[in-house]
Structures are given as structure tokens and as C-alpha cells.
Amino acid sequence: MHPKAIGLMFALAVAGSATQAAPALAGLAGEQTDRVRLALGTMPVGGGATPAIVVHGANGRYDRVATTSVALPLTLSADLVALGSSYKILKSNVVLKSEGAAASSSIDMLADQGPVQALSRAQVFTFELNPQGPVAQNAVSVCNGLDADERASGSAAVVSMDVAVRWQVTTGRFTFKWTNYDRVALTQEIVSNPDFYADQVTQDAEALIATTVRCEPLAQEIATPVVTPKVERHAALAAVAPANTTPTATPAAIVHQAAARADDDKPTCDGGMLRQISTGAQRYLCLCPGNTTRISTGDNGFMCEKRRGR
């Protein structure tokens, strides 16, 4: 066969192999986006009950929760798809969905252990409850949804309510490179460190978990009576109170008294004109006409007398 023909057949064979391999690679990439199978549900509780969310109120309306936590019985199962032993579950957090992923109610299931390849739990999880958060407000709304007869019955009512739970799982591939020069195995600290895992992917599962809400009897606001003292008591107190016989001078009275004393010092000026002055010890001056002479009459008085001819 001609060499060119042989080369052409070899090129077609390589191209055909590449074309057949392409779908297999694409399928593998698609599987890596869903690395773990998650199952989230409710666990049957022996004895029938978990602690309920307690709600209080007054005057015909419920307005607050009295509990600081909510207990939910959960079953959780996570299995890695067959991708090799280097892939592991790095993080596993359960949260109340309506409270937010960053809420204090988040529970870390792997807090006390390192990465694992499978995870299975069946237990009652206790989440912190925000008194002003969505779960608490929903519980208050459920109690306010009772009819008027139930609210006025004077006894507690137990109502069922669903709480949304989200389970978030992060997986990754162990990529730490090491050389066994001294025949010492990898330490658990390195294997448990999430920083040595690449290609991290977070998946989540959600479920509605039934819980109970206990609507306590509504309290009735008690009006405090206003006590009005009797008139006879006022009269008796007035009779017993000692009479104040010492006159109390007000500032205005003191001014008037000073003005009166000043007027008492004013001299008389018979036949002339009395003028007030502001210099010296003498405060008033008796002015007589030009053809008269001022004569003191004694006793703080003056008189203007005509001059006698010579």
C-alpha cells in the first residue's frame, strides 16, 4: 500500500477515537457536579413529643414566644458517588432555612471529626430560636389563627407547624503532594485540613419538618383603679395643719416698703418746688422763687418767705 494511503488511514482512526471519547468525558464532568446523594427527613420520636414552641399573649392576641430554642427530629444520610477515595465530605451544616445560613442556629455535624466518605445521623437537633425571627413570628401567627372560642377557652391549645430545614454538604478532592522519604505516613492533621482539598462543591437538601406550637391561655390585663382621696380627709388635714401666723414678705412687698420709707424722708416745701437729687446725703431740695427766701421750719420742712425791704 502506498505510504500516503497508510498515513491517511491512521489519521482517520485517531480522529474517530477522539470523537468516541468526547461524550464519555462530558458525562464524567456532569457527574462531578452531583457528587453526593443526600437524604433529609423526619425521625420518629419515641414517647410522642419533642419540646414545643411556647407562645404567650394578652387581651385576645398572641404576641411573643417564651422559648429560646426549637427541637426537630431529623434523619440525614450522605453517600459519595463513586469518584475515588480522594473525594470526601468536608463540611456538613444544618440550618433553619428561614433564619438564614449565617444565623446562630446553624449546627456543624463534623465539628468534632475530620472529612468522611459517608455520613448518617438520626437524632433530635436543637436549634437556637430568634424571638423576633421568622420561625417565632410564624408560631405567633399560628396561635392567632385559632378561632375566638379557642382563644377565650382559658386552656392551652397545641397546634402543628412546619419548619423548613436546609442541609448543606461540601465535598472536595484531596490534593496534598507528599514524598515518603522517611517511610512516615501522612498525619491526621493534614488529612483533616480542608485547605488541602481542591475542587470543593457545596450541595444542599431541604425538607419541611413538623413541630408543635403550644398556645398558652391568654392573660387578661387588669386595670389598676385610680384612688381619689375623700373630701373629708382633705378637710381633716387642713384642720390639723398648724396656722402660719408669721407674715411672709414677698419681694414685691419689700420693694413697696422701701419706697414707703423713702417717701417718709421727703421734706415739705411750702411756697416753693421740691426737687429730687441723687448726690450727697440729701435726696431732696426745696427751690424757692427769686423774690423769696427759703426758711427752715424744722421737722424736715421748708417755707419760701418774701424778702423784706431794707
C-alpha positions as CSV (number, residue, x, y, z in Angstrom):
1,M,0.0,0.0,0.0
2,H,1.2,3.5,-0.8
3,P,2.7,5.3,2.3
4,K,0.4,8.3,1.8
5,A,-2.7,6.0,2.0
6,I,-1.4,4.4,5.2
7,G,-0.9,7.8,6.8
8,L,-4.4,8.9,5.8
9,M,-6.0,5.8,7.4
10,F,-4.0,6.3,10.6
11,A,-5.3,9.9,10.8
12,L,-8.9,8.9,10.4
13,A,-8.6,6.2,13.0
14,V,-7.2,8.7,15.6
15,A,-10.0,11.2,14.8
16,G,-12.6,8.5,15.2
17,S,-11.2,7.5,18.6
18,A,-11.3,11.1,19.8
19,T,-14.9,11.6,18.6
20,Q,-16.0,8.5,20.5
21,A,-14.1,9.5,23.7
22,A,-15.7,13.1,23.8
23,P,-19.1,12.0,25.1
24,A,-17.6,9.9,27.9
25,L,-15.5,12.8,29.2
26,A,-18.6,15.1,29.1
27,G,-20.6,12.6,31.1
28,L,-17.9,12.4,33.7
29,A,-17.8,16.2,34.1
30,G,-21.6,16.2,34.6
31,E,-21.4,13.6,37.3
32,Q,-18.9,15.7,39.3
33,T,-21.5,18.5,39.8
34,D,-23.6,16.0,41.8
35,R,-21.0,14.2,43.9
36,V,-23.1,13.2,46.9
37,R,-26.6,11.7,47.4
38,L,-28.4,13.5,50.2
39,A,-31.5,12.3,52.1
40,L,-33.2,14.5,54.7
41,G,-36.3,13.6,56.6
42,T,-38.1,13.3,59.9
43,M,-37.2,10.7,62.6
44,P,-40.0,9.0,64.5
45,V,-39.8,10.1,68.2
46,G,-40.5,7.7,71.0
47,G,-42.9,8.9,73.6
48,G,-44.6,11.1,71.0
49,A,-43.3,14.6,71.6
50,T,-40.4,16.9,71.4
51,P,-40.4,20.3,73.3
52,A,-43.0,22.6,71.7
53,I,-42.6,26.3,70.9
54,V,-44.5,28.1,73.7
55,V,-46.4,31.3,72.7
56,H,-47.9,33.8,75.1
57,G,-50.2,36.8,74.7
58,A,-52.8,39.0,76.4
59,N,-56.2,40.7,75.7
60,G,-57.2,38.4,72.9
61,R,-53.9,38.5,70.9
62,Y,-50.7,36.4,71.0
63,D,-47.6,38.5,70.7
64,R,-44.4,36.7,71.8
65,V,-42.6,33.3,72.1
66,A,-41.4,32.2,75.6
67,T,-38.9,29.6,74.3
68,T,-35.4,30.2,73.1
69,S,-34.9,27.0,71.0
70,V,-36.7,24.6,68.8
71,A,-36.1,20.8,68.7
72,L,-36.5,18.9,65.4
73,P,-36.1,15.1,65.0
74,L,-34.1,14.6,61.8
75,T,-32.6,11.8,59.7
76,L,-29.7,12.7,57.4
77,S,-27.8,10.4,55.0
78,A,-25.0,11.4,52.6
79,D,-23.2,9.0,50.3
80,L,-20.5,9.9,47.8
81,V,-20.8,8.9,44.2
82,A,-18.0,6.5,43.1
83,L,-15.4,9.1,42.2
84,G,-12.4,7.6,44.1
85,S,-11.2,7.6,47.7
86,S,-9.6,11.0,47.3
87,Y,-13.1,12.6,47.4
88,K,-14.6,13.3,50.9
89,I,-17.3,15.2,52.7
90,L,-15.5,18.2,54.3
91,K,-18.4,20.2,55.8
92,S,-22.0,19.4,56.9
93,N,-24.2,22.2,58.3
94,V,-27.9,22.0,59.2
95,V,-29.8,25.4,59.5
96,L,-33.3,26.7,59.8
97,K,-33.9,27.9,56.3
98,S,-35.9,31.0,57.2
99,E,-33.3,32.1,59.7
100,G,-30.5,32.3,57.1
101,A,-27.3,30.3,56.6
102,A,-25.3,32.7,58.8
103,A,-27.7,32.5,61.7
104,S,-26.6,31.3,65.1
105,S,-28.9,28.3,64.7
106,S,-26.5,26.6,62.3
107,I,-25.3,23.2,63.5
108,D,-21.9,21.8,62.3
109,M,-22.2,18.0,62.1
110,L,-18.4,17.5,61.5
111,A,-17.2,19.8,64.2
112,D,-15.5,17.0,66.2
113,Q,-14.2,14.9,63.3
114,G,-12.4,15.2,60.0
115,P,-13.5,14.6,56.5
116,V,-15.5,11.4,55.9
117,Q,-16.7,9.5,52.8
118,A,-20.2,8.8,54.2
119,L,-22.5,10.4,56.8
120,S,-25.6,9.1,58.5
121,R,-27.4,10.6,61.6
122,A,-30.8,10.1,63.2
123,Q,-31.2,12.4,66.2
124,V,-33.1,15.4,67.7
125,F,-31.3,18.6,66.7
126,T,-31.9,21.6,68.9
127,F,-31.7,25.0,67.1
128,E,-31.5,28.4,68.7
129,L,-34.6,30.4,68.1
130,N,-34.6,34.2,67.4
131,P,-37.5,35.7,69.4
132,Q,-38.0,38.2,66.5
133,G,-37.1,35.8,63.7
134,P,-39.4,34.3,61.0
135,V,-39.9,30.9,62.9
136,A,-41.0,32.7,66.1
137,Q,-43.3,35.1,64.2
138,N,-44.9,32.1,62.3
139,A,-45.6,30.5,65.6
140,V,-47.3,33.6,66.9
141,S,-49.4,33.8,63.7
142,V,-50.4,30.1,64.1
143,C,-51.8,30.8,67.6
144,N,-53.5,34.0,66.4
145,G,-55.2,31.8,63.7
146,L,-57.2,30.0,66.4
147,D,-60.9,30.9,66.4
148,A,-62.2,33.2,69.1
149,D,-63.7,30.4,71.2
150,E,-60.4,28.5,71.5
151,R,-58.5,31.7,72.4
152,A,-61.1,32.5,75.1
153,S,-61.4,28.9,76.4
154,G,-58.8,29.6,79.2
155,S,-56.8,26.4,78.3
156,A,-53.7,25.8,76.2
157,A,-54.0,24.7,72.6
158,V,-51.4,22.6,70.8
159,V,-51.1,23.3,67.0
160,S,-48.8,21.7,64.4
161,M,-46.5,23.9,62.3
162,D,-43.9,23.0,59.6
163,V,-40.4,24.4,59.9
164,A,-38.1,24.5,56.8
165,V,-34.7,22.9,57.3
166,R,-31.7,23.1,54.9
167,W,-28.8,20.7,54.9
168,Q,-25.6,21.9,53.2
169,V,-22.8,19.5,52.4
170,T,-19.4,20.4,50.9
171,T,-17.2,17.8,49.2
172,G,-13.6,18.1,47.9
173,R,-10.7,16.1,46.5
174,F,-7.5,15.5,48.5
175,T,-4.6,17.0,46.5
176,F,-1.8,17.2,49.0
177,K,1.5,16.0,47.5
178,W,4.0,14.2,49.7
179,T,7.1,12.1,49.3
180,N,7.7,9.1,51.6
181,Y,11.4,9.7,52.1
182,D,11.4,8.5,55.7
183,R,8.6,5.9,55.4
184,V,6.3,8.0,57.6
185,A,2.6,8.1,56.8
186,L,0.5,11.2,56.4
187,T,-0.6,12.8,59.6
188,Q,-4.2,13.1,60.6
189,E,-3.8,16.8,60.9
190,I,-3.0,17.1,57.2
191,V,-5.8,14.7,56.1
192,S,-8.4,16.6,58.2
193,N,-7.4,20.1,56.9
194,P,-9.9,21.3,54.3
195,D,-7.3,23.6,52.8
196,F,-5.6,20.5,51.2
197,Y,-8.8,19.6,49.3
198,A,-9.4,21.1,45.9
199,D,-12.5,21.2,43.6
200,Q,-14.8,21.9,46.5
201,V,-18.5,21.8,45.7
202,T,-21.5,22.5,48.0
203,Q,-24.8,20.7,47.6
204,D,-27.9,21.1,49.7
205,A,-31.2,19.4,50.5
206,E,-34.3,20.9,52.1
207,A,-37.3,19.5,53.9
208,L,-40.3,20.6,55.9
209,I,-40.2,19.2,59.4
210,A,-43.4,19.2,61.6
211,T,-43.1,20.6,65.1
212,T,-45.7,21.6,67.7
213,V,-46.7,25.1,69.0
214,R,-48.3,25.4,72.4
215,C,-50.6,28.4,72.6
216,E,-50.9,29.2,76.3
217,P,-54.1,30.7,77.8
218,L,-54.3,34.4,77.0
219,A,-53.8,36.7,80.0
220,Q,-56.3,39.4,80.8
221,E,-54.9,42.8,81.5
222,I,-56.0,44.0,84.9
223,A,-56.9,47.7,85.1
224,T,-55.4,49.5,88.1
225,P,-58.1,51.5,89.9
226,V,-57.4,55.2,90.5
227,V,-57.8,56.0,94.2
228,T,-59.3,59.5,94.8
229,P,-58.9,60.9,98.3
230,K,-62.1,61.8,100.1
231,V,-63.1,65.4,100.7
232,E,-63.5,64.7,104.4
233,R,-59.8,63.6,104.6
234,H,-58.7,66.9,102.9
235,A,-60.8,68.9,105.4
236,A,-59.3,67.0,108.4
237,L,-55.8,67.5,107.1
238,A,-56.5,71.3,106.7
239,A,-57.8,71.4,110.3
240,V,-54.8,69.7,111.8
241,A,-52.3,71.7,109.8
242,P,-50.8,74.5,112.1
243,A,-51.7,78.0,111.1
244,N,-48.8,80.1,109.9
245,T,-49.2,83.4,111.8
246,T,-45.9,84.9,110.7
247,P,-46.4,87.1,107.7
248,T,-44.1,86.3,104.8
249,A,-42.9,89.3,102.9
250,T,-42.7,88.8,99.1
251,P,-40.0,90.6,97.1
252,A,-42.7,92.9,95.7
253,A,-43.8,93.8,99.2
254,I,-40.3,94.6,100.2
255,V,-39.9,97.0,97.3
256,H,-43.1,98.8,98.2
257,Q,-42.0,99.0,101.9
258,A,-38.7,100.6,100.8
259,A,-40.5,103.1,98.6
260,A,-42.8,104.0,101.5
261,R,-39.8,104.6,103.8
262,A,-38.2,106.7,101.1
263,D,-41.4,108.8,100.8
264,D,-41.4,109.3,104.6
265,D,-38.0,111.1,104.3
266,K,-39.3,113.6,101.7
267,P,-39.4,117.1,103.2
268,T,-42.1,119.7,102.7
269,C,-41.6,122.8,100.6
270,D,-44.2,125.4,101.4
271,G,-44.4,128.1,98.7
272,G,-41.7,126.5,96.5
273,M,-40.9,123.4,94.5
274,L,-39.5,120.2,95.8
275,R,-36.9,118.5,93.5
276,Q,-35.2,115.1,94.0
277,I,-31.5,115.0,93.6
278,S,-29.1,112.0,93.5
279,T,-25.9,113.4,95.1
280,G,-24.8,113.6,98.7
281,A,-26.7,112.6,101.8
282,Q,-29.6,115.0,101.0
283,R,-32.0,113.4,98.5
284,Y,-34.4,116.3,98.0
285,L,-34.0,120.1,97.6
286,C,-36.6,122.9,98.2
287,L,-36.4,125.5,95.4
288,C,-37.9,128.9,96.1
289,P,-38.8,131.7,93.6
290,G,-36.3,134.5,93.1
291,N,-38.1,137.1,95.2
292,T,-38.4,134.7,98.2
293,T,-36.1,133.2,100.7
294,R,-36.0,129.6,101.9
295,I,-36.5,129.3,105.6
296,S,-36.3,126.0,107.6
297,T,-39.4,125.4,109.6
298,G,-37.8,122.4,111.4
299,D,-39.2,118.9,111.5
300,N,-38.0,118.2,107.9
301,G,-39.8,121.1,106.3
302,F,-39.1,124.5,104.5
303,M,-41.0,127.5,103.6
304,C,-40.5,130.2,101.0
305,E,-40.9,133.7,102.5
306,K,-40.8,137.0,100.7
307,R,-37.8,139.2,101.3
308,R,-38.2,142.2,103.4
309,G,-37.1,145.6,102.1
310,R,-34.3,147.5,103.8
